[in-house]
Amino acid sequence: MPRRFQALLPEIADEGWFFDTELLVLAERRGMRIDEVPVEWVEDPDSRVSIVRTSVGDLIGIARLYV
């Protein structure tokens, strides 16, 4: 794992869905290069997400990053 990436980990507050977004925002703010890597999506028909809870958590995460 690159040292720059490891340096960001202690600054990330979210341990859920918003983790990757927070990581990308912090990396961009520090001028780090961000590469896109393709992935193969595998649909899980038994997956469950609470849209309201996830949306509220994301909004709180966004507010935390910009306050």
Secondary structure as a PSIPRED ss2 file (coil, helix, strand):
# PSIPRED VFORMAT (PSIPRED V4.0)

   1 M C   1.000  0.000  0.000
   2 P C   1.000  0.000  0.000
   3 R H   0.000  1.000  0.000
   4 R H   0.000  1.000  0.000
   5 F H   0.000  1.000  0.000
   6 Q H   0.000  1.000  0.000
   7 A H   0.000  1.000  0.000
   8 L H   0.000  1.000  0.000
   9 L H   0.000  1.000  0.000
  10 P H   0.000  1.000  0.000
  11 E H   0.000  1.000  0.000
  12 I C   1.000  0.000  0.000
  13 A C   1.000  0.000  0.000
  14 D C   1.000  0.000  0.000
  15 E C   1.000  0.000  0.000
  16 G C   1.000  0.000  0.000
  17 W C   1.000  0.000  0.000
  18 F C   1.000  0.000  0.000
  19 F H   0.000  1.000  0.000
  20 D H   0.000  1.000  0.000
  21 T H   0.000  1.000  0.000
  22 E H   0.000  1.000  0.000
  23 L H   0.000  1.000  0.000
  24 L H   0.000  1.000  0.000
  25 V H   0.000  1.000  0.000
  26 L H   0.000  1.000  0.000
  27 A H   0.000  1.000  0.000
  28 E H   0.000  1.000  0.000
  29 R H   0.000  1.000  0.000
  30 R C   1.000  0.000  0.000
  31 G C   1.000  0.000  0.000
  32 M C   1.000  0.000  0.000
  33 R C   1.000  0.000  0.000
  34 I C   1.000  0.000  0.000
  35 D C   1.000  0.000  0.000
  36 E C   1.000  0.000  0.000
  37 V C   1.000  0.000  0.000
  38 P C   1.000  0.000  0.000
  39 V C   1.000  0.000  0.000
  40 E C   1.000  0.000  0.000
  41 W C   1.000  0.000  0.000
  42 V C   1.000  0.000  0.000
  43 E C   1.000  0.000  0.000
  44 D C   1.000  0.000  0.000
  45 P C   1.000  0.000  0.000
  46 D C   1.000  0.000  0.000
  47 S C   1.000  0.000  0.000
  48 R C   1.000  0.000  0.000
  49 V C   1.000  0.000  0.000
  50 S C   1.000  0.000  0.000
  51 I H   0.000  1.000  0.000
  52 V H   0.000  1.000  0.000
  53 R H   0.000  1.000  0.000
  54 T H   0.000  1.000  0.000
  55 S H   0.000  1.000  0.000
  56 V H   0.000  1.000  0.000
  57 G H   0.000  1.000  0.000
  58 D H   0.000  1.000  0.000
  59 L H   0.000  1.000  0.000
  60 I H   0.000  1.000  0.000
  61 G H   0.000  1.000  0.000
  62 I H   0.000  1.000  0.000
  63 A H   0.000  1.000  0.000
  64 R H   0.000  1.000  0.000
  65 L H   0.000  1.000  0.000
  66 Y H   0.000  1.000  0.000
  67 V C   1.000  0.000  0.000
